[in-house]
Amino acid sequence: MHRFTKPMVTDYKKIRLTSEVQIVMNMDGFGNKELKKSSYNIAISKEPVQFTGVKLFYKNDTQGKNRLYAPHELLKFTPKPIYIQYQ
């Protein structure tokens, strides 16, 4: 599930897990590193459901002097994302 604002997924506790599907709550959206970390903390880490992930955009996240997170930096997030998507 892609999520870049908290209201995009409501009642996350009502999401039922099954053995057939694994849920990755993937933090989506453009922005610099500070915005990405803040969005992850607000919309993902407090409501992870099962697993967490982060989406990075080669073009949109590197405007101006901004740079992408390196994988080792993302793995310091809590909870640690198991999925890193590049676009």
C-alpha positions in Angstrom: 0.0 0.0 0.0 1.4 3.4 -1.0 0.8 6.1 1.7 2.1 9.6 1.8 -0.4 11.2 4.2 -1.9 9.7 7.3 -5.6 10.1 6.1 -4.9 8.0 3.0 -5.3 4.8 5.1 -7.9 5.0 7.9 -8.7 2.4 10.6 -5.4 0.6 10.0 -6.1 -1.7 13.0 -9.0 -3.1 11.0 -6.7 -4.4 8.3 -6.8 -8.2 8.7 -3.7 -10.2 8.0 -3.8 -13.4 6.1 -1.2 -16.1 5.2 -1.8 -15.4 1.5 -0.9 -11.7 1.5 1.9 -9.7 3.1 1.1 -6.1 3.7 3.9 -3.5 3.1 2.9 0.0 4.1 5.1 1.9 1.7 5.9 5.6 2.4 5.4 7.4 -0.9 5.7 11.0 -2.0 8.3 13.5 -3.2 10.5 15.4 -0.9 13.9 16.1 0.7 15.4 13.8 3.3 13.9 15.6 6.3 10.4 15.5 4.7 10.7 11.8 3.9 11.8 11.0 7.5 9.0 13.1 8.9 6.4 11.5 6.7 7.7 8.0 7.6 7.5 8.8 11.3 3.9 10.3 11.0 2.3 8.0 8.5 4.2 4.7 8.6 6.1 4.0 11.8 3.1 4.6 14.1 0.8 2.5 11.9 3.0 -0.1 10.2 0.3 -2.9 9.9 2.8 -5.7 9.0 5.9 -4.5 7.1 7.2 -1.1 6.1 8.8 0.4 3.0 10.0 3.6 1.4 9.8 4.9 -2.1 12.5 7.1 -3.5 12.3 9.2 -6.7 15.5 9.7 -8.7 14.3 13.0 -10.2 11.8 14.5 -7.8 13.7 13.8 -4.6 16.9 15.3 -5.9 15.8 18.8 -6.8 18.3 21.5 -5.9 20.9 20.2 -3.4 18.8 17.4 -2.2 20.1 13.8 -2.5 18.5 10.4 -2.1 18.8 8.4 1.0 21.3 5.6 0.7 19.9 2.2 1.6 22.1 2.0 4.8 20.5 5.3 6.0 17.0 4.0 5.4 17.8 0.8 7.3 18.3 3.0 10.4 14.6 4.0 10.3 12.3 2.5 13.0 10.7 0.2 12.2 13.4 -0.9 9.7 11.8 -0.9 6.2 12.0 -4.3 4.4 11.2 -2.7 1.0 13.0 0.1 -0.8 11.5 1.2 -4.1 13.3 3.4 -6.6 11.5 5.2 -9.4 
